[in-house]
Amino acid sequence: MNRHQYGNLAVQLNQQQVQPRVEQPNRKEPVSPYGIPIDEKLLYLLSVIVIVCISGFILSRYALISQMNYEVEGMKVAINETQEQNSSLKLKVDELSKRERILKIAQEELGMTSNNSTVRVLKP
């Protein structure tokens, strides 16, 4: 088209609007050069932190339980030793409280004599 033919500005604007538009191809979102977006990185980091905290809590509980089990086993050993000492002390008490032994010590060491008419037996 000739420039002299359409000298009116209104016609030129009309002409510009009539021109077919060239469609631009769909633009793709720009890919980050860093790979994973920051939001996902923060989500992954938060997930890892939560998992580590939970596993640490669980492991601390297992450690506490095993410590308590060791203490219980130690108490059982101490109870068994105490029961053995008690049984040996009972045998010793039975041996030392025999009537013949007491009578022998009373006569030989303390110089006591027995008078059968005045012997009284006390029952516990």
ZIPE-V686496 format. One record per residue. N is the residue number from 1. PHI is phi in degrees with one decimal (999 if undefined). OMEGA is omega as a letter, one per 20 degrees, with the letter a starting at -180 (NA if undefined). D_LAST is the distance of its C-alpha to the last C-alpha in Angstrom with 2 decimals. Layout:
n->[N:N]
phi->[PHI:PHI]
omega->[OMEGA:OMEGA]
d_last->[D_LAST:D_LAST]
This chain:
n->[1:2:3:4:5:6:7:8:9:10:11:12:13:14:15:16:17:18:19:20:21:22:23:24:25:26:27:28:29:30:31:32:33:34:35:36:37:38:39:40:41:42:43:44:45:46:47:48:49:50:51:52:53:54:55:56:57:58:59:60:61:62:63:64:65:66:67:68:69:70:71:72:73:74:75:76:77:78:79:80:81:82:83:84:85:86:87:88:89:90:91:92:93:94:95:96:97:98:99:100:101:102:103:104:105:106:107:108:109:110:111:112:113:114:115:116:117:118:119:120:121:122:123:124]
phi->[999:-88.2:-72.9:-77.2:-71.3:-112.4:-92.7:-81.9:-67.1:-63.4:-70.7:-64.9:-64.0:-61.7:-64.1:-65.9:-72.6:-75.8:-56.8:-66.5:-86.1:-92.6:-74.5:-83.9:-63.8:-58.3:-83.8:-85.2:-64.3:-64.0:-82.1:-69.3:-71.2:-92.3:93.9:-88.7:-64.2:-62.7:-59.7:-66.3:-61.2:-65.3:-63.7:-62.9:-61.7:-62.7:-63.3:-64.1:-63.1:-63.8:-63.4:-64.4:-64.0:-64.6:-67.5:-62.9:-63.5:-64.3:-64.6:-65.5:-66.6:-63.3:-64.2:-63.5:-64.7:-67.0:-63.3:-63.1:-63.1:-63.8:-65.2:-63.3:-63.0:-62.7:-65.1:-62.6:-64.4:-64.2:-64.3:-62.4:-63.4:-65.8:-64.6:-64.0:-63.9:-61.9:-65.8:-67.6:-68.8:-63.5:-61.8:-65.4:-63.6:-62.4:-67.7:-75.8:-98.3:-68.0:-64.1:-62.7:-66.3:-63.8:-64.1:-62.8:-66.6:-65.0:-78.6:-83.0:-89.9:-100.8:71.4:-86.5:-119.3:-99.4:-117.3:-61.5:-74.9:-110.2:-81.1:-121.5:-104.7:-100.8:-97.6:-72.9]
omega->[a:a:a:a:a:a:a:a:a:r:r:r:r:a:a:a:a:a:a:r:r:a:r:r:r:r:r:r:r:a:a:r:a:r:a:r:a:a:r:r:r:r:r:a:r:r:r:r:r:a:r:r:a:a:r:r:r:r:r:r:r:r:r:r:a:r:r:r:r:r:r:r:r:r:r:r:r:r:r:r:r:r:r:r:r:a:r:r:r:r:r:r:r:a:a:a:r:a:a:a:a:r:r:a:a:a:a:a:a:r:r:r:a:r:a:a:a:r:r:a:r:r:a:NA]
d_last->[140.24:142.55:141.57:144.75:144.47:141.22:141.50:139.56:136.00:134.83:136.02:134.27:130.95:131.54:132.24:129.05:127.03:128.76:127.99:125.40:122.04:120.59:117.01:114.69:112.21:108.63:106.93:103.68:100.89:101.02:98.47:96.33:96.83:93.12:92.05:89.14:89.55:87.44:85.67:84.45:83.40:81.30:79.77:78.90:77.48:75.34:74.11:73.19:71.35:69.36:68.47:67.39:65.20:63.52:62.91:61.53:59.11:57.99:57.59:55.54:53.19:52.88:52.15:49.44:47.87:47.97:46.43:43.55:43.14:42.98:40.30:38.25:38.61:37.55:34.41:33.63:34.04:31.82:29.06:29.38:29.22:26.10:24.39:25.52:24.18:20.75:20.70:21.94:19.38:16.51:18.30:18.63:14.96:14.29:17.25:16.42:12.88:14.38:14.16:17.97:18.56:16.46:18.26:21.55:21.34:20.46:23.43:25.94:25.59:24.21:26.00:23.21:23.71:21.44:22.15:20.82:21.33:19.00:16.00:12.81:9.65:6.41:3.75:0.00]
